[in-house]
Amino acid sequence: MTPEPTRPCRYCIANWTGMSNRIPGRTTPPILPTGQDCEWNHERNDQPLYDLATVLARVFTGDRQPCDEQIGWYLLDAEDVLGDYDALPLPGRWRVRKLPESANDGERGIDIRLRVNEVTYVGLEGGKDSRGSLVKLSTFREWHREGNHG
C-alpha cells in the first residue's frame, strides 16, 4: 500500500486551479486540493504515471510542451494504463498514438482508439457524473464475449 501523500502533486494543483479560474464570476482564490484529494484522483504518486500522462497530453492536446494543468487532465487515463503493468516491468519510454475509429465505435460506447507501446486501448464514454476509462481492446472484447459490457 502506498503511504498517504502529505501534499498534492503539482498536476492536481494546476488542474484544480485552472478549473476554478474558469468559473464565471469567481472572485475568491481557488481551494487547493489536499494530498488525500490527490491520492483519490490517482493512486500512484510516481514518475512513470506523470511521464505517461505527459505523453497522453501531448497526443490529445497537440501541444509539444503541455502545461501542468493539461497533464493533470490525463492522470486518471495514465492510471488506467499503468494498472495493466502491475505484474510487468514498466517500459523505459511511453509511445502513444491515436488510431482511426471503427465504423461502429459510437454504438459500442467507444470514444477513441489509441496504441500505447504497441498495445491497443479503447477510450470508453463516460456518463454525466462519471468519467470514461481506458481499457485494453482485448479486455473490451472479452467483456462483450462474456455479455458483461463493462
C-alpha positions as a printed NumPy array, in Angstrom:
array([[  0.   ,   0.   ,   0.   ],
       [  1.29 ,   3.433,  -0.935],
       [  1.774,   5.805,   2.   ],
       [ -0.685,   8.682,   2.042],
       [  0.836,  11.718,   0.37 ],
       [  1.172,  14.783,   2.531],
       [  0.982,  17.2  ,  -0.375],
       [ -0.855,  17.074,  -3.684],
       [  1.158,  16.755,  -6.863],
       [  1.726,  19.849,  -8.959],
       [ -0.513,  18.482, -11.722],
       [ -3.55 ,  18.199,  -9.446],
       [ -2.912,  21.694,  -8.101],
       [ -2.693,  23.097, -11.643],
       [ -5.814,  21.217, -12.742],
       [ -7.917,  22.361,  -9.764],
       [ -6.66 ,  25.933, -10.042],
       [ -7.321,  26.039, -13.79 ],
       [-10.861,  24.706, -13.389],
       [-11.586,  27.148, -10.567],
       [-10.303,  30.1  , -12.563],
       [-12.736,  29.289, -15.374],
       [-15.812,  29.57 , -13.132],
       [-17.67 ,  32.68 , -14.307],
       [-17.824,  35.461, -11.718],
       [-15.39 ,  33.767,  -9.32 ],
       [-13.777,  36.382,  -7.061],
       [-12.222,  34.236,  -4.326],
       [ -8.995,  32.268,  -4.673],
       [ -9.467,  28.595,  -5.56 ],
       [ -9.489,  25.991,  -2.807],
       [ -6.407,  23.876,  -3.417],
       [ -6.521,  20.079,  -3.271],
       [ -5.036,  18.167,  -0.363],
       [ -2.729,  15.183,  -0.514],
       [ -5.758,  12.979,   0.115],
       [ -7.612,  14.557,  -2.823],
       [ -4.588,  13.881,  -4.997],
       [ -4.47 ,  10.246,  -3.866],
       [ -8.177,   9.891,  -4.629],
       [ -7.568,  11.337,  -8.094],
       [ -4.722,   8.917,  -8.898],
       [ -3.482,   6.018,  -6.802],
       [  0.147,   6.326,  -7.769],
       [  2.473,   9.142,  -6.993],
       [  5.405,   8.173,  -9.16 ],
       [  7.314,   9.355, -12.179],
       [  6.021,   6.707, -14.652],
       [  2.466,   7.974, -14.044],
       [  3.484,  11.565, -14.729],
       [  5.582,  10.551, -17.758],
       [  2.668,   8.679, -19.355],
       [  0.181,  11.467, -18.536],
       [  2.583,  13.917, -20.212],
       [  2.739,  11.825, -23.388],
       [ -1.063,  11.448, -23.404],
       [ -1.403,  15.23 , -23.024],
       [  0.957,  15.792, -25.961],
       [ -1.03 ,  13.439, -28.184],
       [ -4.508,  14.657, -27.25 ],
       [ -3.915,  18.398, -26.915],
       [ -1.421,  18.712, -29.736],
       [  0.925,  20.723, -27.5  ],
       [  4.555,  19.596, -27.682],
       [  5.095,  21.031, -24.2  ],
       [  1.795,  20.585, -22.319],
       [  1.314,  22.65 , -19.195],
       [  0.834,  21.068, -15.783],
       [ -2.94 ,  21.538, -15.988],
       [ -3.109,  19.657, -19.294],
       [ -1.011,  16.83 , -17.848],
       [ -3.39 ,  16.736, -14.87 ],
       [ -6.296,  16.044, -17.237],
       [ -4.717,  12.7  , -18.171],
       [ -3.607,  11.352, -14.78 ],
       [ -6.596,   9.013, -14.494],
       [ -6.094,   7.726, -18.037],
       [ -2.43 ,   7.074, -17.273],
       [ -3.511,   5.296, -14.089],
       [ -5.802,   3.039, -16.142],
       [ -2.906,   2.014, -18.393],
       [ -0.385,   1.589, -15.574],
       [ -2.793,  -0.822, -13.875],
       [ -2.036,  -3.244, -16.718],
       [  1.656,  -3.181, -15.763],
       [  1.293,  -4.259, -12.125],
       [  2.988,  -7.609, -12.76 ],
       [  5.163,  -6.406, -15.644],
       [  8.222,  -4.194, -15.769],
       [  7.384,  -0.651, -16.819],
       [  8.717,   0.449, -20.182],
       [ 11.547,   2.953, -20.218],
       [  9.675,   5.127, -22.696],
       [  5.995,   5.66 , -23.493],
       [  4.842,   5.761, -27.112],
       [  1.224,   6.782, -27.71 ],
       [ -0.635,   7.391, -30.948],
       [ -4.25 ,   7.82 , -31.935],
       [ -5.781,   5.15 , -34.137],
       [ -8.612,   5.547, -36.659],
       [-12.049,   4.819, -35.307],
       [-14.04 ,   1.81 , -36.43 ],
       [-17.445,   2.106, -38.074],
       [-19.476,   1.08 , -35.023],
       [-17.366,   2.557, -32.204],
       [-20.048,   5.07 , -31.188],
       [-22.66 ,   2.34 , -30.864],
       [-20.305,   0.345, -28.663],
       [-19.52 ,   3.288, -26.351],
       [-16.004,   3.854, -27.688],
       [-14.843,   7.481, -27.877],
       [-11.318,   6.862, -29.148],
       [ -8.81 ,   4.18 , -30.014],
       [ -5.134,   4.517, -29.254],
       [ -1.992,   2.475, -29.113],
       [  0.236,   2.632, -26.047],
       [  3.566,   0.856, -26.511],
       [  2.13 ,  -1.493, -29.145],
       [ -0.996,  -2.356, -27.109],
       [ -4.359,  -1.135, -28.405],
       [ -6.661,   0.62 , -25.943],
       [-10.156,   1.996, -26.305],
       [-11.392,   5.083, -24.514],
       [-14.889,   4.348, -23.247],
       [-17.531,   7.054, -22.953],
       [-18.283,   8.41 , -19.532],
       [-21.653,   9.447, -18.202],
       [-22.953,  12.725, -16.865],
       [-21.452,  12.089, -13.43 ],
       [-18.725,   9.608, -14.307],
       [-15.633,   9.674, -16.397],
       [-14.846,   7.228, -19.143],
       [-11.89 ,   4.902, -18.887],
       [ -9.125,   3.402, -20.97 ],
       [ -9.149,  -0.378, -21.304],
       [ -7.217,  -2.772, -23.463],
       [ -9.116,  -3.621, -26.623],
       [ -8.655,  -7.32 , -25.79 ],
       [-10.319,  -6.781, -22.392],
       [-13.17 ,  -4.842, -24.002],
       [-13.746,  -7.667, -26.485],
       [-13.669, -10.223, -23.673],
       [-16.35 ,  -8.262, -21.787],
       [-18.57 ,  -8.406, -24.853],
       [-17.987, -12.122, -25.41 ],
       [-18.998, -12.735, -21.801],
       [-22.017, -10.449, -22.105],
       [-20.669,  -8.048, -19.464],
       [-20.427,  -4.65 , -21.141],
       [-18.175,  -3.059, -18.559]])
